[in-house]
Amino acid sequence: MTENNDIDKFIVINDLKQRGKKGKISGKYIYLESGSRKYIIKTLNENNKVSVKEIEDFVEFSSKVDKESVIAIVDKYGDVSYYFLSEIKLNKKGGSVDII
């Protein structure tokens, strides 16, 4: 975990607070409960590269802990964009895509 990633986490926590939500940093992720829904948030900086494998592992982990996966991307101005992720399985036969 880099120092910049820690800063990005605090930016996301502050953004959530301004939106009336209370997130909790635990290890690599931020955890958030809103009503009956439970989220796990991975923070990324817009200037850092991320591999598809890293995103795939995150979605798999969030599924195992029974939480919805969210990516929070922090831009150079400190603004945060949230993306909700779901599992996608690509099928080589016939070029179809199964979305779960």
C-alpha positions as CSV (number, residue, x, y, z in Angstrom):
1,M,0.0,0.0,0.0
2,T,1.5,3.3,-1.0
3,E,1.2,6.6,0.9
4,N,-0.8,8.1,-2.0
5,N,-3.3,5.2,-1.7
6,D,-3.8,6.1,2.0
7,I,-4.4,9.7,1.1
8,D,-6.9,8.6,-1.5
9,K,-8.7,6.5,1.1
10,F,-9.1,9.5,3.4
11,I,-10.4,11.6,0.4
12,V,-13.0,8.9,-0.2
13,I,-14.0,8.7,3.5
14,N,-14.4,12.5,3.5
15,D,-16.5,12.4,0.3
16,L,-18.7,9.7,1.8
17,K,-19.1,11.7,5.0
18,Q,-20.2,14.8,2.9
19,R,-22.8,12.5,1.3
20,G,-24.1,11.5,4.7
21,K,-22.5,8.0,4.7
22,K,-20.0,6.6,7.2
23,G,-17.3,4.4,5.7
24,K,-14.7,2.5,7.7
25,I,-11.2,1.9,6.5
26,S,-10.0,-1.7,7.2
27,G,-6.8,-2.9,5.6
28,K,-6.8,-2.3,1.8
29,Y,-10.5,-1.4,1.6
30,I,-13.3,0.8,2.8
31,Y,-16.4,-0.8,4.2
32,L,-19.8,0.9,4.0
33,E,-23.3,-0.1,5.1
34,S,-26.3,1.8,3.8
35,G,-29.6,0.4,4.9
36,S,-29.6,-3.3,4.2
37,R,-26.9,-3.0,1.5
38,K,-23.2,-3.7,2.3
39,Y,-20.4,-2.4,0.1
40,I,-16.7,-2.9,-0.1
41,I,-14.8,0.0,-1.8
42,K,-11.4,-0.1,-3.5
43,T,-9.8,3.3,-4.0
44,L,-7.8,4.1,-7.1
45,N,-6.0,7.2,-8.2
46,E,-6.7,8.3,-11.8
47,N,-3.0,8.5,-12.5
48,N,-2.2,4.9,-11.4
49,K,-2.6,1.8,-13.7
50,V,-4.5,-1.2,-12.5
51,S,-4.6,-4.6,-14.0
52,V,-7.7,-6.5,-15.0
53,K,-6.5,-9.3,-12.7
54,E,-6.5,-6.9,-9.8
55,I,-10.1,-5.8,-10.5
56,E,-11.1,-9.4,-11.1
57,D,-9.6,-10.5,-7.7
58,F,-11.4,-7.6,-6.0
59,V,-14.8,-8.5,-7.4
60,E,-14.2,-12.2,-6.4
61,F,-13.2,-11.2,-2.9
62,S,-16.2,-8.9,-2.5
63,S,-18.5,-11.8,-3.6
64,K,-16.9,-14.1,-1.0
65,V,-17.5,-11.6,1.8
66,D,-21.0,-11.0,0.5
67,K,-20.7,-7.3,-0.2
68,E,-21.2,-5.2,-3.4
69,S,-18.0,-4.1,-5.0
70,V,-17.4,-0.5,-5.7
71,I,-14.3,1.3,-7.3
72,A,-13.8,4.8,-6.1
73,I,-11.5,6.8,-8.5
74,V,-9.9,9.9,-7.1
75,D,-8.9,12.6,-9.7
76,K,-6.2,15.2,-9.5
77,Y,-8.7,17.7,-7.9
78,G,-9.7,15.3,-5.2
79,D,-13.1,14.6,-6.7
80,V,-14.3,11.0,-6.4
81,S,-16.2,9.0,-9.0
82,Y,-17.9,5.7,-7.9
83,Y,-18.3,2.7,-10.2
84,F,-20.4,-0.3,-9.1
85,L,-19.0,-3.6,-10.4
86,S,-20.5,-7.0,-11.0
87,E,-19.2,-10.3,-12.2
88,I,-19.0,-10.9,-15.9
89,K,-18.2,-14.3,-17.4
90,L,-17.0,-14.3,-21.0
91,N,-17.9,-17.3,-23.1
92,K,-15.7,-18.1,-26.0
93,K,-18.4,-20.1,-27.8
94,G,-20.5,-17.9,-30.1
95,G,-19.1,-14.7,-28.7
96,S,-21.8,-14.3,-26.1
97,V,-21.3,-12.7,-22.7
98,D,-23.0,-13.9,-19.6
99,I,-23.6,-11.2,-17.0
100,I,-24.3,-12.5,-13.5
